[in-house]
Amino acid sequence: MTRSILECMKLHRHCHKSKRRADDAVFYAPNGAVIRGKPAIGQFYNKFLKSITPINRIGRISLDRQSNVCALEIETRVILTPEGKWKPDPSGDFQRTVVDLFTVNTQGKVQEMRVYLAPMPLKADK
């Protein structure tokens, strides 16, 4: 069970690691894919994390102890390309990019994780 915001942060920081997930965990990706089970989620993270290296920080965090759900707004350093697309870049400004919502089981492992893309501004804020 998750009893504190600090535990939420630790779980989020390490949720891509197998030992932090339940064997029958379910991951709902922002593209609509549903990935079931610790091995399949691990394969997804291994592939995904090799393709990107964003600089993230937690913007906001909340915890519902009664239902054991953590919600985190993640901010990423991004730039707006000339084509009007946002992309991760270490020189960029932090923008809210995703909301992670995860449920923790009674063993303190991530049982379910849902990732929602945050709407991005149409232009860079200066």
Secondary structure as the mmCIF struct_conf table of DSSP 4:
data_model
#
loop_
_struct_conf.conf_type_id
_struct_conf.id
_struct_conf.beg_label_comp_id
_struct_conf.beg_label_asym_id
_struct_conf.beg_label_seq_id
_struct_conf.end_label_comp_id
_struct_conf.end_label_asym_id
_struct_conf.end_label_seq_id
BEND BEND1 SER A 4 SER A 4
HELX_RH_AL_P HELX_RH_AL_P1 ILE A 5 HIS A 14
TURN_TY1_P TURN_TY1_P1 CYS A 15 HIS A 16
BEND BEND2 LYS A 17 LYS A 17
HELX_RH_3T_P HELX_RH_3T_P1 SER A 18 ARG A 20
STRN STRN1 ARG A 21 TYR A 28
TURN_TY1_P TURN_TY1_P2 PRO A 30 ASN A 31
BEND BEND3 GLY A 32 GLY A 32
STRN STRN2 VAL A 34 ARG A 36
BEND BEND4 GLY A 37 GLY A 37
HELX_RH_AL_P HELX_RH_AL_P2 LYS A 38 SER A 51
STRN STRN3 ASN A 56 ASP A 64
TURN_TY1_P TURN_TY1_P3 ARG A 65 ASN A 68
STRN STRN4 VAL A 69 LEU A 80
TURN_TY1_P TURN_TY1_P4 PRO A 82 GLU A 83
BEND BEND5 GLY A 84 GLY A 84
STRN STRN5 TRP A 86 PRO A 88
TURN_TY1_P TURN_TY1_P5 PRO A 90 SER A 91
BEND BEND6 GLY A 92 GLY A 92
STRN STRN6 ASP A 93 VAL A 104
TURN_TY1_P TURN_TY1_P6 THR A 106 GLN A 107
BEND BEND7 GLY A 108 LYS A 109
STRN STRN7 VAL A 110 LEU A 117
HELX_LH_PP_P HELX_LH_PP_P1 ALA A 118 PRO A 121
BEND BEND8 LEU A 122 LYS A 123
#
